[in-house]
């Protein structure tokens, strides 16, 4: 299904800031290493967007 693939691409490597809920695209490995910060508030507390999408 093309729709599934598009959705996966959209949520892949997409992170949400735990503080201000800003979206941020980054490599998961870099996030785990603490190299990626929220652009808005500078927090390193990011979670993967795709996890929220699972229902
Ligand atoms: Zn933030």
mmCIF file of the protein (N, C-alpha, C, O) and its ligand, coordinates in Angstrom:
data_MODEL
# 
_entry.id   MODEL 
# 
loop_
_entity.id 
_entity.type 
_entity.pdbx_number_of_molecules 
1 polymer     1 
2 non-polymer 1 
# 
_entity_poly.entity_id                      1 
_entity_poly.type                           'polypeptide(L)' 
_entity_poly.nstd_linkage                   no 
_entity_poly.nstd_monomer                   no 
_entity_poly.pdbx_seq_one_letter_code       
;(UNK)(UNK)(UNK)(UNK)(UNK)(UNK)(UNK)(UNK)(UNK)(UNK)(UNK)(UNK)(UNK)(UNK)(UNK)(UNK)
(UNK)(UNK)(UNK)(UNK)(UNK)(UNK)(UNK)(UNK)(UNK)(UNK)(UNK)(UNK)(UNK)(UNK)(UNK)(UNK)
(UNK)(UNK)(UNK)(UNK)(UNK)(UNK)(UNK)(UNK)(UNK)(UNK)(UNK)(UNK)(UNK)(UNK)(UNK)(UNK)
(UNK)(UNK)(UNK)(UNK)(UNK)(UNK)(UNK)
;
_entity_poly.pdbx_seq_one_letter_code_can   XXXXXXXXXXXXXXXXXXXXXXXXXXXXXXXXXXXXXXXXXXXXXXXXXXXXXXX 
_entity_poly.pdbx_strand_id                 A 
# 
loop_
_entity_poly_seq.entity_id 
_entity_poly_seq.num 
_entity_poly_seq.mon_id 
_entity_poly_seq.hetero 
1 1  UNK n 
1 2  UNK n 
1 3  UNK n 
1 4  UNK n 
1 5  UNK n 
1 6  UNK n 
1 7  UNK n 
1 8  UNK n 
1 9  UNK n 
1 10 UNK n 
1 11 UNK n 
1 12 UNK n 
1 13 UNK n 
1 14 UNK n 
1 15 UNK n 
1 16 UNK n 
1 17 UNK n 
1 18 UNK n 
1 19 UNK n 
1 20 UNK n 
1 21 UNK n 
1 22 UNK n 
1 23 UNK n 
1 24 UNK n 
1 25 UNK n 
1 26 UNK n 
1 27 UNK n 
1 28 UNK n 
1 29 UNK n 
1 30 UNK n 
1 31 UNK n 
1 32 UNK n 
1 33 UNK n 
1 34 UNK n 
1 35 UNK n 
1 36 UNK n 
1 37 UNK n 
1 38 UNK n 
1 39 UNK n 
1 40 UNK n 
1 41 UNK n 
1 42 UNK n 
1 43 UNK n 
1 44 UNK n 
1 45 UNK n 
1 46 UNK n 
1 47 UNK n 
1 48 UNK n 
1 49 UNK n 
1 50 UNK n 
1 51 UNK n 
1 52 UNK n 
1 53 UNK n 
1 54 UNK n 
1 55 UNK n 
# 
loop_
_struct_asym.id 
_struct_asym.entity_id 
A 1 
B 2 
# 
loop_
_chem_comp.id 
_chem_comp.type 
_chem_comp.mon_nstd_flag 
UNK 'L-peptide linking' . 
ZN  non-polymer         . 
# 
_pdbx_entity_nonpoly.entity_id   2 
_pdbx_entity_nonpoly.name        ? 
_pdbx_entity_nonpoly.comp_id     ZN 
# 
_pdbx_nonpoly_scheme.asym_id         B 
_pdbx_nonpoly_scheme.entity_id       2 
_pdbx_nonpoly_scheme.mon_id          ZN 
_pdbx_nonpoly_scheme.ndb_seq_num     1 
_pdbx_nonpoly_scheme.pdb_seq_num     101 
_pdbx_nonpoly_scheme.auth_seq_num    101 
_pdbx_nonpoly_scheme.pdb_mon_id      ZN 
_pdbx_nonpoly_scheme.auth_mon_id     ZN 
_pdbx_nonpoly_scheme.pdb_strand_id   A 
_pdbx_nonpoly_scheme.pdb_ins_code    . 
# 
loop_
_atom_site.group_PDB 
_atom_site.id 
_atom_site.type_symbol 
_atom_site.label_atom_id 
_atom_site.label_alt_id 
_atom_site.label_comp_id 
_atom_site.label_asym_id 
_atom_site.label_entity_id 
_atom_site.label_seq_id 
_atom_site.pdbx_PDB_ins_code 
_atom_site.Cartn_x 
_atom_site.Cartn_y 
_atom_site.Cartn_z 
_atom_site.occupancy 
_atom_site.B_iso_or_equiv 
_atom_site.pdbx_formal_charge 
_atom_site.auth_seq_id 
_atom_site.auth_comp_id 
_atom_site.auth_asym_id 
_atom_site.auth_atom_id 
_atom_site.pdbx_PDB_model_num 
ATOM   1   N  N  . UNK A 1 1  ? 0.842  -1.217 0.000  1.00 0.00 ? 1   UNK A N  1 
ATOM   2   C  CA . UNK A 1 1  ? 0.000  0.000  0.000  1.00 0.00 ? 1   UNK A CA 1 
ATOM   3   C  C  . UNK A 1 1  ? 0.870  1.257  0.000  1.00 0.00 ? 1   UNK A C  1 
ATOM   4   O  O  . UNK A 1 1  ? 1.663  1.467  0.918  1.00 0.00 ? 1   UNK A O  1 
ATOM   5   N  N  . UNK A 1 2  ? 0.725  2.061  -0.995 1.00 0.00 ? 2   UNK A N  1 
ATOM   6   C  CA . UNK A 1 2  ? 1.533  3.283  -1.104 1.00 0.00 ? 2   UNK A CA 1 
ATOM   7   C  C  . UNK A 1 2  ? 1.295  4.228  0.073  1.00 0.00 ? 2   UNK A C  1 
ATOM   8   O  O  . UNK A 1 2  ? 2.208  4.926  0.515  1.00 0.00 ? 2   UNK A O  1 
ATOM   9   N  N  . UNK A 1 3  ? 0.079  4.242  0.566  1.00 0.00 ? 3   UNK A N  1 
ATOM   10  C  CA . UNK A 1 3  ? -0.241 5.139  1.675  1.00 0.00 ? 3   UNK A CA 1 
ATOM   11  C  C  . UNK A 1 3  ? 0.559  4.793  2.924  1.00 0.00 ? 3   UNK A C  1 
ATOM   12  O  O  . UNK A 1 3  ? 1.053  5.670  3.632  1.00 0.00 ? 3   UNK A O  1 
ATOM   13  N  N  . UNK A 1 4  ? 0.672  3.501  3.171  1.00 0.00 ? 4   UNK A N  1 
ATOM   14  C  CA . UNK A 1 4  ? 1.445  3.049  4.334  1.00 0.00 ? 4   UNK A CA 1 
ATOM   15  C  C  . UNK A 1 4  ? 2.897  3.481  4.222  1.00 0.00 ? 4   UNK A C  1 
ATOM   16  O  O  . UNK A 1 4  ? 3.509  3.925  5.193  1.00 0.00 ? 4   UNK A O  1 
ATOM   17  N  N  . UNK A 1 5  ? 3.427  3.342  3.030  1.00 0.00 ? 5   UNK A N  1 
ATOM   18  C  CA . UNK A 1 5  ? 4.824  3.698  2.812  1.00 0.00 ? 5   UNK A CA 1 
ATOM   19  C  C  . UNK A 1 5  ? 5.041  5.194  3.019  1.00 0.00 ? 5   UNK A C  1 
ATOM   20  O  O  . UNK A 1 5  ? 6.039  5.614  3.604  1.00 0.00 ? 5   UNK A O  1 
ATOM   21  N  N  . UNK A 1 6  ? 4.106  5.977  2.538  1.00 0.00 ? 6   UNK A N  1 
ATOM   22  C  CA . UNK A 1 6  ? 4.221  7.430  2.680  1.00 0.00 ? 6   UNK A CA 1 
ATOM   23  C  C  . UNK A 1 6  ? 4.143  7.828  4.148  1.00 0.00 ? 6   UNK A C  1 
ATOM   24  O  O  . UNK A 1 6  ? 4.853  8.723  4.606  1.00 0.00 ? 6   UNK A O  1 
ATOM   25  N  N  . UNK A 1 7  ? 3.274  7.149  4.867  1.00 0.00 ? 7   UNK A N  1 
ATOM   26  C  CA . UNK A 1 7  ? 3.114  7.457  6.279  1.00 0.00 ? 7   UNK A CA 1 
ATOM   27  C  C  . UNK A 1 7  ? 4.362  7.089  7.060  1.00 0.00 ? 7   UNK A C  1 
ATOM   28  O  O  . UNK A 1 7  ? 4.794  7.808  7.961  1.00 0.00 ? 7   UNK A O  1 
ATOM   29  N  N  . UNK A 1 8  ? 4.926  5.954  6.690  1.00 0.00 ? 8   UNK A N  1 
ATOM   30  C  CA . UNK A 1 8  ? 6.135  5.507  7.374  1.00 0.00 ? 8   UNK A CA 1 
ATOM   31  C  C  . UNK A 1 8  ? 7.260  6.507  7.141  1.00 0.00 ? 8   UNK A C  1 
ATOM   32  O  O  . UNK A 1 8  ? 8.030  6.824  8.047  1.00 0.00 ? 8   UNK A O  1 
ATOM   33  N  N  . UNK A 1 9  ? 7.336  6.994  5.912  1.00 0.00 ? 9   UNK A N  1 
ATOM   34  C  CA . UNK A 1 9  ? 8.383  7.954  5.584  1.00 0.00 ? 9   UNK A CA 1 
ATOM   35  C  C  . UNK A 1 9  ? 8.186  9.254  6.361  1.00 0.00 ? 9   UNK A C  1 
ATOM   36  O  O  . UNK A 1 9  ? 9.139  9.911  6.778  1.00 0.00 ? 9   UNK A O  1 
ATOM   37  N  N  . UNK A 1 10 ? 6.920  9.593  6.535  1.00 0.00 ? 10  UNK A N  1 
ATOM   38  C  CA . UNK A 1 10 ? 6.609  10.840 7.251  1.00 0.00 ? 10  UNK A CA 1 
ATOM   39  C  C  . UNK A 1 10 ? 7.036  10.774 8.712  1.00 0.00 ? 10  UNK A C  1 
ATOM   40  O  O  . UNK A 1 10 ? 7.551  11.741 9.273  1.00 0.00 ? 10  UNK A O  1 
ATOM   41  N  N  . UNK A 1 11 ? 6.811  9.611  9.310  1.00 0.00 ? 11  UNK A N  1 
ATOM   42  C  CA . UNK A 1 11 ? 7.071  9.507  10.752 1.00 0.00 ? 11  UNK A CA 1 
ATOM   43  C  C  . UNK A 1 11 ? 8.466  8.993  11.064 1.00 0.00 ? 11  UNK A C  1 
ATOM   44  O  O  . UNK A 1 11 ? 8.936  9.054  12.200 1.00 0.00 ? 11  UNK A O  1 
ATOM   45  N  N  . UNK A 1 12 ? 9.111  8.489  10.029 1.00 0.00 ? 12  UNK A N  1 
ATOM   46  C  CA . UNK A 1 12 ? 10.435 7.962  10.242 1.00 0.00 ? 12  UNK A CA 1 
ATOM   47  C  C  . UNK A 1 12 ? 11.417 9.077  10.598 1.00 0.00 ? 12  UNK A C  1 
ATOM   48  O  O  . UNK A 1 12 ? 11.454 10.122 9.948  1.00 0.00 ? 12  UNK A O  1 
ATOM   49  N  N  . UNK A 1 13 ? 12.196 8.840  11.623 1.00 0.00 ? 13  UNK A N  1 
ATOM   50  C  CA . UNK A 1 13 ? 13.198 9.822  12.063 1.00 0.00 ? 13  UNK A CA 1 
ATOM   51  C  C  . UNK A 1 13 ? 12.570 11.145 12.494 1.00 0.00 ? 13  UNK A C  1 
ATOM   52  O  O  . UNK A 1 13 ? 13.228 12.186 12.509 1.00 0.00 ? 13  UNK A O  1 
ATOM   53  N  N  . UNK A 1 14 ? 11.282 11.082 12.844 1.00 0.00 ? 14  UNK A N  1 
ATOM   54  C  CA . UNK A 1 14 ? 10.620 12.293 13.303 1.00 0.00 ? 14  UNK A CA 1 
ATOM   55  C  C  . UNK A 1 14 ? 10.502 12.251 14.818 1.00 0.00 ? 14  UNK A C  1 
ATOM   56  O  O  . UNK A 1 14 ? 9.975  11.297 15.389 1.00 0.00 ? 14  UNK A O  1 
ATOM   57  N  N  . UNK A 1 15 ? 10.988 13.274 15.441 1.00 0.00 ? 15  UNK A N  1 
ATOM   58  C  CA . UNK A 1 15 ? 10.983 13.307 16.904 1.00 0.00 ? 15  UNK A CA 1 
ATOM   59  C  C  . UNK A 1 15 ? 10.164 14.488 17.412 1.00 0.00 ? 15  UNK A C  1 
ATOM   60  O  O  . UNK A 1 15 ? 10.049 15.525 16.758 1.00 0.00 ? 15  UNK A O  1 
ATOM   61  N  N  . UNK A 1 16 ? 9.605  14.295 18.594 1.00 0.00 ? 16  UNK A N  1 
ATOM   62  C  CA . UNK A 1 16 ? 8.817  15.346 19.225 1.00 0.00 ? 16  UNK A CA 1 
ATOM   63  C  C  . UNK A 1 16 ? 9.505  15.758 20.519 1.00 0.00 ? 16  UNK A C  1 
ATOM   64  O  O  . UNK A 1 16 ? 9.918  14.914 21.314 1.00 0.00 ? 16  UNK A O  1 
ATOM   65  N  N  . UNK A 1 17 ? 9.621  17.046 20.713 1.00 0.00 ? 17  UNK A N  1 
ATOM   66  C  CA . UNK A 1 17 ? 10.196 17.552 21.953 1.00 0.00 ? 17  UNK A CA 1 
ATOM   67  C  C  . UNK A 1 17 ? 9.213  17.308 23.104 1.00 0.00 ? 17  UNK A C  1 
ATOM   68  O  O  . UNK A 1 17 ? 8.023  17.603 22.994 1.00 0.00 ? 17  UNK A O  1 
ATOM   69  N  N  . UNK A 1 18 ? 9.734  16.764 24.205 1.00 0.00 ? 18  UNK A N  1 
ATOM   70  C  CA . UNK A 1 18 ? 8.869  16.460 25.338 1.00 0.00 ? 18  UNK A CA 1 
ATOM   71  C  C  . UNK A 1 18 ? 8.417  17.737 26.041 1.00 0.00 ? 18  UNK A C  1 
ATOM   72  O  O  . UNK A 1 18 ? 7.390  17.751 26.720 1.00 0.00 ? 18  UNK A O  1 
ATOM   73  N  N  . UNK A 1 19 ? 9.177  18.788 25.878 1.00 0.00 ? 19  UNK A N  1 
ATOM   74  C  CA . UNK A 1 19 ? 8.865  20.033 26.584 1.00 0.00 ? 19  UNK A CA 1 
ATOM   75  C  C  . UNK A 1 19 ? 7.881  20.902 25.815 1.00 0.00 ? 19  UNK A C  1 
ATOM   76  O  O  . UNK A 1 19 ? 6.845  21.305 26.345 1.00 0.00 ? 19  UNK A O  1 
ATOM   77  N  N  . UNK A 1 20 ? 8.211  21.185 24.572 1.00 0.00 ? 20  UNK A N  1 
ATOM   78  C  CA . UNK A 1 20 ? 7.379  22.142 23.829 1.00 0.00 ? 20  UNK A CA 1 
ATOM   79  C  C  . UNK A 1 20 ? 6.655  21.496 22.655 1.00 0.00 ? 20  UNK A C  1 
ATOM   80  O  O  . UNK A 1 20 ? 5.942  22.169 21.910 1.00 0.00 ? 20  UNK A O  1 
ATOM   81  N  N  . UNK A 1 21 ? 6.842  20.168 22.491 1.00 0.00 ? 21  UNK A N  1 
ATOM   82  C  CA . UNK A 1 21 ? 6.124  19.408 21.468 1.00 0.00 ? 21  UNK A CA 1 
ATOM   83  C  C  . UNK A 1 21 ? 6.495  19.822 20.041 1.00 0.00 ? 21  UNK A C  1 
ATOM   84  O  O  . UNK A 1 21 ? 5.741  19.577 19.099 1.00 0.00 ? 21  UNK A O  1 
ATOM   85  N  N  . UNK A 1 22 ? 7.641  20.438 19.897 1.00 0.00 ? 22  UNK A N  1 
ATOM   86  C  CA . UNK A 1 22 ? 8.085  20.823 18.566 1.00 0.00 ? 22  UNK A CA 1 
ATOM   87  C  C  . UNK A 1 22 ? 8.559  19.592 17.819 1.00 0.00 ? 22  UNK A C  1 
ATOM   88  O  O  . UNK A 1 22 ? 9.169  18.696 18.403 1.00 0.00 ? 22  UNK A O  1 
ATOM   89  N  N  . UNK A 1 23 ? 8.278  19.553 16.531 1.00 0.00 ? 23  UNK A N  1 
ATOM   90  C  CA . UNK A 1 23 ? 8.711  18.426 15.718 1.00 0.00 ? 23  UNK A CA 1 
ATOM   91  C  C  . UNK A 1 23 ? 10.128 18.654 15.224 1.00 0.00 ? 23  UNK A C  1 
ATOM   92  O  O  . UNK A 1 23 ? 10.544 19.778 14.941 1.00 0.00 ? 23  UNK A O  1 
ATOM   93  N  N  . UNK A 1 24 ? 10.852 17.549 15.132 1.00 0.00 ? 24  UNK A N  1 
ATOM   94  C  CA . UNK A 1 24 ? 12.252 17.668 14.731 1.00 0.00 ? 24  UNK A CA 1 
ATOM   95  C  C  . UNK A 1 24 ? 12.625 16.399 13.989 1.00 0.00 ? 24  UNK A C  1 
ATOM   96  O  O  . UNK A 1 24 ? 12.382 15.299 14.483 1.00 0.00 ? 24  UNK A O  1 
ATOM   97  N  N  . UNK A 1 25 ? 13.208 16.536 12.819 1.00 0.00 ? 25  UNK A N  1 
ATOM   98  C  CA . UNK A 1 25 ? 13.650 15.361 12.072 1.00 0.00 ? 25  UNK A CA 1 
ATOM   99  C  C  . UNK A 1 25 ? 15.132 15.142 12.334 1.00 0.00 ? 25  UNK A C  1 
ATOM   100 O  O  . UNK A 1 25 ? 15.950 16.049 12.182 1.00 0.00 ? 25  UNK A O  1 
ATOM   101 N  N  . UNK A 1 26 ? 15.454 13.927 12.728 1.00 0.00 ? 26  UNK A N  1 
ATOM   102 C  CA . UNK A 1 26 ? 16.858 13.638 13.048 1.00 0.00 ? 26  UNK A CA 1 
ATOM   103 C  C  . UNK A 1 26 ? 17.119 12.153 12.992 1.00 0.00 ? 26  UNK A C  1 
ATOM   104 O  O  . UNK A 1 26 ? 16.191 11.343 13.007 1.00 0.00 ? 26  UNK A O  1 
ATOM   105 N  N  . UNK A 1 27 ? 18.394 11.801 12.927 1.00 0.00 ? 27  UNK A N  1 
ATOM   106 C  CA . UNK A 1 27 ? 18.771 10.390 12.945 1.00 0.00 ? 27  UNK A CA 1 
ATOM   107 C  C  . UNK A 1 27 ? 18.646 9.874  14.373 1.00 0.00 ? 27  UNK A C  1 
ATOM   108 O  O  . UNK A 1 27 ? 19.169 10.485 15.304 1.00 0.00 ? 27  UNK A O  1 
ATOM   109 N  N  . UNK A 1 28 ? 17.948 8.739  14.548 1.00 0.00 ? 28  UNK A N  1 
ATOM   110 C  CA . UNK A 1 28 ? 17.740 8.182  15.895 1.00 0.00 ? 28  UNK A CA 1 
ATOM   111 C  C  . UNK A 1 28 ? 19.042 7.994  16.661 1.00 0.00 ? 28  UNK A C  1 
ATOM   112 O  O  . UNK A 1 28 ? 19.085 8.196  17.875 1.00 0.00 ? 28  UNK A O  1 
ATOM   113 N  N  . UNK A 1 29 ? 20.092 7.613  15.967 1.00 0.00 ? 29  UNK A N  1 
ATOM   114 C  CA . UNK A 1 29 ? 21.370 7.382  16.637 1.00 0.00 ? 29  UNK A CA 1 
ATOM   115 C  C  . UNK A 1 29 ? 21.910 8.687  17.222 1.00 0.00 ? 29  UNK A C  1 
ATOM   116 O  O  . UNK A 1 29 ? 22.469 8.702  18.318 1.00 0.00 ? 29  UNK A O  1 
ATOM   117 N  N  . UNK A 1 30 ? 21.737 9.764  16.488 1.00 0.00 ? 30  UNK A N  1 
ATOM   118 C  CA . UNK A 1 30 ? 22.228 11.063 16.960 1.00 0.00 ? 30  UNK A CA 1 
ATOM   119 C  C  . UNK A 1 30 ? 21.421 11.532 18.162 1.00 0.00 ? 30  UNK A C  1 
ATOM   120 O  O  . UNK A 1 30 ? 21.955 12.142 19.088 1.00 0.00 ? 30  UNK A O  1 
ATOM   121 N  N  . UNK A 1 31 ? 20.125 11.238 18.132 1.00 0.00 ? 31  UNK A N  1 
ATOM   122 C  CA . UNK A 1 31 ? 19.281 11.623 19.267 1.00 0.00 ? 31  UNK A CA 1 
ATOM   123 C  C  . UNK A 1 31 ? 19.721 10.863 20.508 1.00 0.00 ? 31  UNK A C  1 
ATOM   124 O  O  . UNK A 1 31 ? 19.821 11.430 21.596 1.00 0.00 ? 31  UNK A O  1 
ATOM   125 N  N  . UNK A 1 32 ? 19.983 9.571  20.331 1.00 0.00 ? 32  UNK A N  1 
ATOM   126 C  CA . UNK A 1 32 ? 20.405 8.744  21.461 1.00 0.00 ? 32  UNK A CA 1 
ATOM   127 C  C  . UNK A 1 32 ? 21.755 9.223  22.009 1.00 0.00 ? 32  UNK A C  1 
ATOM   128 O  O  . UNK A 1 32 ? 22.020 9.110  23.206 1.00 0.00 ? 32  UNK A O  1 
ATOM   129 N  N  . UNK A 1 33 ? 22.577 9.742  21.154 1.00 0.00 ? 33  UNK A N  1 
ATOM   130 C  CA . UNK A 1 33 ? 23.882 10.241 21.585 1.00 0.00 ? 33  UNK A CA 1 
ATOM   131 C  C  . UNK A 1 33 ? 23.782 11.626 22.198 1.00 0.00 ? 33  UNK A C  1 
ATOM   132 O  O  . UNK A 1 33 ? 24.770 12.169 22.691 1.00 0.00 ? 33  UNK A O  1 
ATOM   133 N  N  . UNK A 1 34 ? 22.582 12.199 22.165 1.00 0.00 ? 34  UNK A N  1 
ATOM   134 C  CA . UNK A 1 34 ? 22.386 13.521 22.739 1.00 0.00 ? 34  UNK A CA 1 
ATOM   135 C  C  . UNK A 1 34 ? 22.941 14.629 21.874 1.00 0.00 ? 34  UNK A C  1 
ATOM   136 O  O  . UNK A 1 34 ? 23.270 15.711 22.360 1.00 0.00 ? 34  UNK A O  1 
ATOM   137 N  N  . UNK A 1 35 ? 23.045 14.345 20.565 1.00 0.00 ? 35  UNK A N  1 
ATOM   138 C  CA . UNK A 1 35 ? 23.616 15.349 19.676 1.00 0.00 ? 35  UNK A CA 1 
ATOM   139 C  C  . UNK A 1 35 ? 22.541 16.234 19.061 1.00 0.00 ? 35  UNK A C  1 
ATOM   140 O  O  . UNK A 1 35 ? 22.830 17.254 18.436 1.00 0.00 ? 35  UNK A O  1 
ATOM   141 N  N  . UNK A 1 36 ? 21.299 15.819 19.254 1.00 0.00 ? 36  UNK A N  1 
ATOM   142 C  CA . UNK A 1 36 ? 20.207 16.590 18.663 1.00 0.00 ? 36  UNK A CA 1 
ATOM   143 C  C  . UNK A 1 36 ? 19.423 17.317 19.754 1.00 0.00 ? 36  UNK A C  1 
ATOM   144 O  O  . UNK A 1 36 ? 18.991 16.722 20.742 1.00 0.00 ? 36  UNK A O  1 
ATOM   145 N  N  . UNK A 1 37 ? 19.259 18.592 19.546 1.00 0.00 ? 37  UNK A N  1 
ATOM   146 C  CA . UNK A 1 37 ? 18.507 19.392 20.517 1.00 0.00 ? 37  UNK A CA 1 
ATOM   147 C  C  . UNK A 1 37 ? 17.292 19.994 19.851 1.00 0.00 ? 37  UNK A C  1 
ATOM   148 O  O  . UNK A 1 37 ? 17.266 20.202 18.638 1.00 0.00 ? 37  UNK A O  1 
ATOM   149 N  N  . UNK A 1 38 ? 16.288 20.271 20.658 1.00 0.00 ? 38  UNK A N  1 
ATOM   150 C  CA . UNK A 1 38 ? 15.103 20.946 20.143 1.00 0.00 ? 38  UNK A CA 1 
ATOM   151 C  C  . UNK A 1 38 ? 15.491 22.346 19.674 1.00 0.00 ? 38  UNK A C  1 
ATOM   152 O  O  . UNK A 1 38 ? 16.230 23.066 20.345 1.00 0.00 ? 38  UNK A O  1 
ATOM   153 N  N  . UNK A 1 39 ? 14.978 22.703 18.521 1.00 0.00 ? 39  UNK A N  1 
ATOM   154 C  CA . UNK A 1 39 ? 15.338 23.995 17.945 1.00 0.00 ? 39  UNK A CA 1 
ATOM   155 C  C  . UNK A 1 39 ? 14.705 25.146 18.730 1.00 0.00 ? 39  UNK A C  1 
ATOM   156 O  O  . UNK A 1 39 ? 15.227 26.260 18.778 1.00 0.00 ? 39  UNK A O  1 
ATOM   157 N  N  . UNK A 1 40 ? 13.562 24.833 19.342 1.00 0.00 ? 40  UNK A N  1 
ATOM   158 C  CA . UNK A 1 40 ? 12.809 25.885 20.038 1.00 0.00 ? 40  UNK A CA 1 
ATOM   159 C  C  . UNK A 1 40 ? 13.348 26.148 21.442 1.00 0.00 ? 40  UNK A C  1 
ATOM   160 O  O  . UNK A 1 40 ? 13.700 27.275 21.790 1.00 0.00 ? 40  UNK A O  1 
ATOM   161 N  N  . UNK A 1 41 ? 13.405 25.067 22.250 1.00 0.00 ? 41  UNK A N  1 
ATOM   162 C  CA . UNK A 1 41 ? 13.741 25.262 23.663 1.00 0.00 ? 41  UNK A CA 1 
ATOM   163 C  C  . UNK A 1 41 ? 15.101 24.687 24.034 1.00 0.00 ? 41  UNK A C  1 
ATOM   164 O  O  . UNK A 1 41 ? 15.559 24.868 25.162 1.00 0.00 ? 41  UNK A O  1 
ATOM   165 N  N  . UNK A 1 42 ? 15.750 24.000 23.108 1.00 0.00 ? 42  UNK A N  1 
ATOM   166 C  CA . UNK A 1 42 ? 17.082 23.487 23.385 1.00 0.00 ? 42  UNK A CA 1 
ATOM   167 C  C  . UNK A 1 42 ? 17.103 22.223 24.212 1.00 0.00 ? 42  UNK A C  1 
ATOM   168 O  O  . UNK A 1 42 ? 18.171 21.784 24.639 1.00 0.00 ? 42  UNK A O  1 
ATOM   169 N  N  . UNK A 1 43 ? 15.936 21.622 24.451 1.00 0.00 ? 43  UNK A N  1 
ATOM   170 C  CA . UNK A 1 43 ? 15.869 20.409 25.253 1.00 0.00 ? 43  UNK A CA 1 
ATOM   171 C  C  . UNK A 1 43 ? 16.351 19.196 24.456 1.00 0.00 ? 43  UNK A C  1 
ATOM   172 O  O  . UNK A 1 43 ? 16.174 19.124 23.240 1.00 0.00 ? 43  UNK A O  1 
ATOM   173 N  N  . UNK A 1 44 ? 16.960 18.255 25.161 1.00 0.00 ? 44  UNK A N  1 
ATOM   174 C  CA . UNK A 1 44 ? 17.380 17.024 24.501 1.00 0.00 ? 44  UNK A CA 1 
ATOM   175 C  C  . UNK A 1 44 ? 16.354 15.920 24.733 1.00 0.00 ? 44  UNK A C  1 
ATOM   176 O  O  . UNK A 1 44 ? 16.556 14.774 24.333 1.00 0.00 ? 44  UNK A O  1 
ATOM   177 N  N  . UNK A 1 45 ? 15.273 16.274 25.374 1.00 0.00 ? 45  UNK A N  1 
ATOM   178 C  CA . UNK A 1 45 ? 14.216 15.306 25.668 1.00 0.00 ? 45  UNK A CA 1 
ATOM   179 C  C  . UNK A 1 45 ? 13.326 15.120 24.447 1.00 0.00 ? 45  UNK A C  1 
ATOM   180 O  O  . UNK A 1 45 ? 12.286 15.764 24.315 1.00 0.00 ? 45  UNK A O  1 
ATOM   181 N  N  . UNK A 1 46 ? 13.749 14.236 23.566 1.00 0.00 ? 46  UNK A N  1 
ATOM   182 C  CA . UNK A 1 46 ? 12.969 14.003 22.362 1.00 0.00 ? 46  UNK A CA 1 
ATOM   183 C  C  . UNK A 1 46 ? 12.479 12.560 22.340 1.00 0.00 ? 46  UNK A C  1 
ATOM   184 O  O  . UNK A 1 46 ? 13.167 11.640 22.782 1.00 0.00 ? 46  UNK A O  1 
ATOM   185 N  N  . UNK A 1 47 ? 11.276 12.392 21.813 1.00 0.00 ? 47  UNK A N  1 
ATOM   186 C  CA . UNK A 1 47 ? 10.776 11.033 21.668 1.00 0.00 ? 47  UNK A CA 1 
ATOM   187 C  C  . UNK A 1 47 ? 10.365 10.810 20.214 1.00 0.00 ? 47  UNK A C  1 
ATOM   188 O  O  . UNK A 1 47 ? 10.039 11.743 19.480 1.00 0.00 ? 47  UNK A O  1 
ATOM   189 N  N  . UNK A 1 48 ? 10.395 9.530  19.832 1.00 0.00 ? 48  UNK A N  1 
ATOM   190 C  CA . UNK A 1 48 ? 10.098 9.182  18.454 1.00 0.00 ? 48  UNK A CA 1 
ATOM   191 C  C  . UNK A 1 48 ? 8.606  9.363  18.178 1.00 0.00 ? 48  UNK A C  1 
ATOM   192 O  O  . UNK A 1 48 ? 7.756  8.919  18.950 1.00 0.00 ? 48  UNK A O  1 
ATOM   193 N  N  . UNK A 1 49 ? 8.317  10.011 17.085 1.00 0.00 ? 49  UNK A N  1 
ATOM   194 C  CA . UNK A 1 49 ? 6.924  10.280 16.744 1.00 0.00 ? 49  UNK A CA 1 
ATOM   195 C  C  . UNK A 1 49 ? 6.189  8.999  16.365 1.00 0.00 ? 49  UNK A C  1 
ATOM   196 O  O  . UNK A 1 49 ? 5.011  8.846  16.688 1.00 0.00 ? 49  UNK A O  1 
ATOM   197 N  N  . UNK A 1 50 ? 6.863  8.086  15.689 1.00 0.00 ? 50  UNK A N  1 
ATOM   198 C  CA . UNK A 1 50 ? 6.182  6.904  15.157 1.00 0.00 ? 50  UNK A CA 1 
ATOM   199 C  C  . UNK A 1 50 ? 5.631  6.011  16.269 1.00 0.00 ? 50  UNK A C  1 
ATOM   200 O  O  . UNK A 1 50 ? 4.686  5.255  16.047 1.00 0.00 ? 50  UNK A O  1 
ATOM   201 N  N  . UNK A 1 51 ? 6.216  6.097  17.457 1.00 0.00 ? 51  UNK A N  1 
ATOM   202 C  CA . UNK A 1 51 ? 5.735  5.261  18.562 1.00 0.00 ? 51  UNK A CA 1 
ATOM   203 C  C  . UNK A 1 51 ? 4.321  5.652  18.962 1.00 0.00 ? 51  UNK A C  1 
ATOM   204 O  O  . UNK A 1 51 ? 3.517  4.815  19.373 1.00 0.00 ? 51  UNK A O  1 
ATOM   205 N  N  . UNK A 1 52 ? 4.040  6.930  18.832 1.00 0.00 ? 52  UNK A N  1 
ATOM   206 C  CA . UNK A 1 52 ? 2.731  7.447  19.189 1.00 0.00 ? 52  UNK A CA 1 
ATOM   207 C  C  . UNK A 1 52 ? 1.696  6.998  18.172 1.00 0.00 ? 52  UNK A C  1 
ATOM   208 O  O  . UNK A 1 52 ? 0.506  6.904  18.474 1.00 0.00 ? 52  UNK A O  1 
ATOM   209 N  N  . UNK A 1 53 ? 2.164  6.724  16.971 1.00 0.00 ? 53  UNK A N  1 
ATOM   210 C  CA . UNK A 1 53 ? 1.276  6.424  15.870 1.00 0.00 ? 53  UNK A CA 1 
ATOM   211 C  C  . UNK A 1 53 ? 0.745  4.989  15.920 1.00 0.00 ? 53  UNK A C  1 
ATOM   212 O  O  . UNK A 1 53 ? -0.230 4.667  15.241 1.00 0.00 ? 53  UNK A O  1 
ATOM   213 N  N  . UNK A 1 54 ? 1.368  4.143  16.707 1.00 0.00 ? 54  UNK A N  1 
ATOM   214 C  CA . UNK A 1 54 ? 0.976  2.755  16.776 1.00 0.00 ? 54  UNK A CA 1 
ATOM   215 C  C  . UNK A 1 54 ? -0.351 2.600  17.508 1.00 0.00 ? 54  UNK A C  1 
ATOM   216 O  O  . UNK A 1 54 ? -0.491 3.017  18.657 1.00 0.00 ? 54  UNK A O  1 
ATOM   217 N  N  . UNK A 1 55 ? -1.300 2.009  16.841 1.00 0.00 ? 55  UNK A N  1 
ATOM   218 C  CA . UNK A 1 55 ? -2.580 1.831  17.528 1.00 0.00 ? 55  UNK A CA 1 
ATOM   219 C  C  . UNK A 1 55 ? -3.182 0.466  17.218 1.00 0.00 ? 55  UNK A C  1 
ATOM   220 O  O  . UNK A 1 55 ? -4.262 0.142  17.711 1.00 0.00 ? 55  UNK A O  1 
HETATM 221 ZN ZN . ZN  B 2 .  ? 11.396 21.964 22.735 1.00 0.00 ? 101 ZN  A ZN 1 
# 
